[in-house]
Amino acid sequence: MNPHDALTEIATLLERERSSRYKSKAFRAAADAIAELTDEQLRDAASLRRRKGIGDSSFAVIQEALAGNVPAYLSDLRERAGVPVASGLRAKLRGDLHSHSEWSDGLTSIDLMVAAARSLGHEYLALTDHSPRLRVANGLSPQRLRAQLKVVAGMSGDGFTLLSGIEVDILDDGSLDQEPDLLDELDIVVASAHSKLRMERGPMTRRLVAAASDPRVDVLGHVTGRLVEGSRGTRPQSTFDAGAVFEACAAHGVAVEINSRPERQDPPDELIAMALRSGCLFSIDSDAHAPGQLSLLDHGAARAENAGVPADRIVTTWPLDRLREWTSRPR
């Protein structure tokens, strides 16, 4: 097995299972360290062992791969990752409108996220790093976001489009945490609440309705804010009048996100059903913070299919031209 491919796949699978970010970054660093080495250099074990970026685990993986075997660590990860590919709906997804890079709290560069999206067959990916108020996630100031837009502009081609975007924080009063004129420049605006998630029912309802009614918003992200498993522990869903929120989404053409991260499973099944009855559009998104997490779409697709959401109501099944028509709709 090619050692570089083995190290990269290990990093990808560690990201998918939301393992320690230090583990996945270490294997990506090891892959980078050997990317330009010849076969002879790879087989010089003493020299390889001293090379920066190569630790005990990555060295063992390289040696097993050079011996013609699938490294044991990789075999174990492949077995653990055995999530069945969701039904026909997963195959209909053309892209993803929610992802992060190292510009905010993602683990890798934009180009690695793009490469992973291309490898999954995506037609498009929206880069939606966080907004300024979310300092813990290194949210982008207006100046940094403008700088990022110049990078994003050069990342498309050969049948793939990287869409400019943001996951903008919904402030306490329902306004958005970024300059309005700058939001107007973006292809995709995902609006999400990240603070005061236990706000009382009335104020939280008004907050989310205001966001869903904002003419700059395309997607309402992880609407309840809940966590049901994982290293961050659990968190109850926010309390609000879901009927009022989904009516606002339907009225303004805003898609309700079906967040594919297993620790979120957001919205809950009963709220997906309510949004469906309200006439909402949906967006199945990975909320990926690393390349390996882009494949989490299979979780979201499985949930959407089980809930009976028609493919045509899911904006991420649409081709890019139809998606652009939707984002340019009268607001």
N, C-alpha and C positions, 0 to 999 in steps of 0.2 A: 504494500500500500504506500502511496506517496505520503511522506511524513508531514509535509506542509498541509496537505488536504486533511490528514488525520487531526492535526492540531487545530485547524480551523473548524472542523466539524465538532470537535469536543467543545470548543468555545461557544459555538452556535447552540449546541444542545444544553450546555450549562445555562446559557441565557434564556432559553425556552423554558426551563424548569425554574427560572428565577432563583438560581443558586447564588452564592456569594459573588458579588461583582469582582472581587479580587481574584477569584479563581478564573473566571472567564477572561479577564484582562490579562492574566498571566499567560494563558494559553495563546491568546492573540499576540502577545509580545514575543512568545517563543516562535510562533509562525512567522512573524516579521523578521526575527533574528536569523532564520534559515532560508528566507525567501530567495536570496541570490546565491546561495551556496551550491557548489557543484556536488555531484555524487561522491567524488573523492573526498571533498571537505566534510560532507555529512558522515562519511565512514571513518573519519579520523576522530575516534571517540574521545581521546584525551584533549584535543584542541576544542572539540565541540562542547565538552563538559565545562570548559573555562569561559565559553562565550557568554557575554552579557545577555540576559533574557532567558537563558536555559537553566531550569531548575531540575530537581530530582524527578518530578513527575513528567515533565515535558521531555527530559532526556530518555526516560524509560519508554515513552510513547514513540519517540523517534527510532530507538533501537528495535522495538517490536515491529514497526512498520518496515524498516530496512531489511528485517529478517523475512519479510513476506507475509506477515501476519496482521490481522486486524487487532490493534492494541486492546488489551483487556479492558482498560478504562473506557475506551470508546464503545466496545461491545456492551458493557454494562449500561452506559448512557443510552445507547440505542434501545436496549430492552426497556429501560425505565420510561423512555419517551414514547412508548407504543400507544399513542392516542389514535384511535381510528379516525381516518379522514371522514369528515362529515359528508354526507349525502351529496346529492346532486347540487344542492345550493352552494356548497363551498366552491364547486367548480365554476359557478356562475359569477363569483366575485371577481371584479376586474381591478380593484384597487383598495386603498386604505386611506382614510382621511384623518388619522390621529397617530403621530409618531414623534419621537424626541431624539435629539442628538446631544453630543457633548457640549453644545452651545448652552444648554440649560442643564437638565439632570440626566441626560442620556449617557450611555457608557462609551460610545464611539463617535467617530467622525461622520459627517454627512455622507461622504462617498462610500463608506462601508454600509450604511443604511440603504443607499441607492443600489449598491451591488446586490445586497440581499433581496431587495424588492424585485429587481430584475430576475434574479435566479428563481424566484417564486412564480414568475410569469405575470407580475403586476403590469398593468398598463399605466398606472399612475400611483403616486404616493404623495400625501400632503405632509410636509414637515411642519409640525405644530409645537415648537418649543414654548416654554412658559412665559408669562408676562411679568412686568417689573415687581409687583407686590410680593410675588412668591419668591422671596429672597433665599429661602432654604433650598429652592430648586434652581438657583442662579438665573432667575427670570430675566428676560431680555429687556433692557431699556430701549426707548425709541431709537437711539443711536446704534445700539448693537443689532437691533432688528433690521435697520436699514442696511447695515453692513452685511448681514446674513442674506438679504435679498439679492445682493450682487453675486454671492456664491451660488445661491439656488438657481439663478438665471443660466448658469453654465452647466447644469447637471442633467439636462434632458437630451433626448435623441434616440434614434434607432427604435422607434416604437414605444418609448417610455417617456413619461413626463413627471418631473418633480414639481409639485404644486407648492407655491409659497403659502404659508399659513401661520397660525398661532393657536395655542390653547390659552385663551384669555380668561383671566380670573373674573368671576362675577363678584363684584363688590357688594357690601352689605345692603345697599339700596337698589341693587339690580343693574347698576351701571357697569361699564366694562373698563378693565384695567389697561387701557392703551389709548394713544391718541386716535380720535375718530378718523382723521384724514389718513393716518397710516393704516388703520384697519381697512379702509376703502381700497387700498392698493393690493391687498392680499387676495389670493385665490380662494382660500378656505379659512373661515373663522369658527373654531370650536369654543364654545363658552362653557366653563365648568366652575362650580363652587369648590373651594379648597379650605375655607375657614368658616368658623361659626356654623358648623354643620348641625348643631343642636339648637339652632335658633327656633323660637316658637313658631307654631304652625302658620299663623297669619302672616307675620313678617317674611318667613321663608317662602310662602306661596307668592307673595307680592314680589319678592326678589327674583324668583325663577320666572314668573310671568313677565316681568319687565325685561329680563334677558332674552326670553323667547320672542318677545315682541320687538326687540331691537332690530332695525333694518340691516345691520351689519352681520348678524349671526346666521350661520348656516347649520350648525349642529349643536345640540344641547348635550354636553358630555356627562358621562357617569352621573346620572341625574340624582340618585339618592345618596351618593357618597359612601355607601356601605362597604365594609370589608368582611368577608365570610371565612377567610382562611389565610395562612401564610405567615411570613416572618414578622410582619407588622402587627400581628394580632388581629382581633376582630373589632368591628365598629358598627353600631346600629345604623339603619338608614335614617336619613333626615325625615322629619315630619312636615308634610305640606299637602295641599289639596291637589292631588295628582290630576283629577279631572280638569281643573282650571288650567293647570300647566300644559297639559296635552292639547286642550282646546286652543291655547295660544300658539303652540307649535303648529298645529294643523292650519290655523288661520293665516299664519305667516310663512308657511312652507318650510319650517325648520325641521330638520331630521332629528329624531330621538336616537341617541347613540345606544347600540347594543355593544357594550364594552366586553371585549373578548378575554380580558385577563381573568383567569380562574379565581383569583382572590377577590375579585369584585362581583362578578355575575350580576352586573347592574345594567338595566333595571331588573328587579325580581320578576318572576314569571307573571304574577298577577298584574303588574304594571305594564309589561309588554302587551298583555291582552287588553288592558284599558286603552293604551295608546293606539292599538290596532282598531278598536271600536271607535276611537275619536277621529280616525281618518289620517293619522300621522304617517309621515315618511320615516324611514329608519336608515341608519348608517352603521354597518357592522365594521368595527374598527379594532385594531390590535392594541392601541395605546402602548406601542412598543418603545422601550427604552434601550434596546440593543438589537442588533440584527437578527439574532435567533428568536426574538419575541414576535417578529412579524408573522411567523407561522401560527401564532395563537389564534388567528382568524378561524381555524377549524372549530374552536370552542364556541365562538360567537355564532357561527353558521349553524352548528348543531342546535343551539338554544333557539335561534330564530325559526329553524325548520320545525322543531318540536312545538313551538308556539303557533305555527300555522301562518307565519308572516309571508305573504306572496313576494316572490323575487322582484316583481316590478315595483313594489313599494320600498325596495332597498336601494338607496342611491348608489351604493358601491357595487351594484351589479350593472350600472349604466355605463355605456361607452363615454369617453371623455367629452365628446361634443355635446351629448345630452346633459352630462354633469355640468358643463359650463353654461348651458342654457338655464339650468336650475339656479346656479349661483348668481346669474345675471338677471334673475326674475325681478319684476317690479316689486319694490318693498313698501 
